[in-house]
């Protein structure tokens, strides 16, 4: 089990003295009484506070939930493994056997598809068709593509960027927030970065909203009757799915119920005795980023981080500076395969994981937009340091906790040869399968997207308050309490 | 009978002294302590102190030690760290720059102009909890830090006095106690509570673990390379000193393609048995060769049994190194642990030691 670098740095050992680091100490409301009170243990093991005049008030047990603990490093250690396994492929299998839910929907990530394509030496289309066949064969009702919802979030991210750019320099840089490893790390140790995070949801959670709100409405079923599974490239996505912000209080259901990693999916096939290679491919469902007749898959131009930077730069160039730059132009320049005269790419320290992408003014050749990609924990450190000292001169930064971004997610399939050289080659090949093995398609060119947006949000489309609510989220810095033991050495 | 003669005591810290670091000229000594400060000391007569140190001094009153009249405290740096300063290291290229690492998780870089005070020019954050050691590479361009969060961080000077993190290495499975650079190549050694030593190399700014040295049966507290880097001495909670040497590999020339990362192989060539030191050994340092004294230099150890020991290192049979116990000073810091021993890089046979008794002592290895 491997969390991204950002989360692994947390102190997961059993050496922490109890109470020293827990971010959830029991909060005691001050009652203002100074006459003291006693604690009494009731017959059934409950605790009561007995005031001086004999009045008994039942005390609440302290509760610590999965998301509190996993984002902190305090004390929960090996127990986390147990909690994480509650969100695994075993749960999916048992839900399908149980059949108590009306609808089971699975969303698959294109990075997962690329990883399977790399292992089984197939095209991404063949993989998607086989996954659809297998999951439907197990009883799943719909198999969707997170790249579909990603189109919506790409547009919304770009709109958010332009809005903040035009509003004030204080709101820049915009930091991409699709990577849950980065979000958890920032919330826990670098709360000063939170005001800069983009509030647009990640594709996984946008799909959660599509399935549990839009689709539920359309089909006339309650959201808690839908079981939504996402097959994703890392374990951090499980944390993201269990955030309170993505919990529907009214129906007591999560927008994404369960996240299964690529590796867990592959293991499930082995456990169920299903051969991926021998499966007959099935036609793709509607919410897939593919051609109308489903004979070709499309991708979003860009790296396996999702294409956010490429799309936002293109959109900003067109909207703010009237320059005709496409996301493919940005992606080609970034990859070094198709240099563009207006896009300057610099590899910081010769590392492709930390690129500076600068858009130049066609006349003066001066930089007008400074974007950057920051993949991997060590580059993330430098970004945070620059932010803290006010020296971050970027307008937009695409942040990912894993080097080489999501192709190298903690839950992706691994090569048989464990040597670092083989691993590097494997990741590079997966990235190629993801990024360049199919043609790219702009969100604007996907007719289903427009249809869905207006159907869901009404005539105001993405400007509507409902869109703002459904497509955006919040971040919460973890406040470390003062060391209650008062020990300092 | 060879012995260590005490020539100076430096008193002033209010808590145990954790580490000492000589500057490249050997005329400045930086110390750091549990009192959250670092201090810089110097002999009043400069380098001539080491030629004419005066008469050996008996240790002063343990209850209220005072600094020997021949030395002075030049600077006290006490305004950056919120907790114990666990490690201090002078920059190899300039005596006006030093780094401190603290239990508060930060590493601070200090620089001073001319006759001014040391100012904090950069604060390197990132360690999740206590930082245990900081070390500059011989070129002065790279800095390594390590900590209880099991990680080793490599930083590179980015020009404007600041540092950029270039690698976060998380392969140790427990607290990393110390980091030490090879004197010649860009190779880093780290020592850990997980009983192993790891050697790290870089592949175009991408640092990776090139070797794991196992053999110690308990926490490895620290280590030191011999002057030309051929050997690495390590000391441990298991009361042994081990010397490691690089093994020649026949297939070293094979380059396995674009992604090849050469590994190095070290083997243990000598072990000083656990009967010599009676408690955990916390510190070791390896001096330059002393003509007529020790062909491979002297190895000093600082131990939890309150003693400082000096071993003469000579070439043994084959690859091994003969470590012969030459001098032993019991209760070198009274009834206190010795936390650090460091040979003066410019004045052979002069040794600085730091102890839990809050005092730093300057000794000379008298071979007569």
Interface residues (C-beta under 8 A of the other chain):
Chain A: X5 X8 X9 X10 X11 X13 X73 X189 X349 X350 X351 X377 X378 X381 X382 X385 X420 X421 X422 X424 X425 X488 X489
Chain B: X34 X83 X84 X103 X125 X126 X128 X129 X148 X149 X151 X162 X164 X165 X166 X167 X168 X170 X174 X204 X205 X206 X208 X256 X257 X259 X260 X261
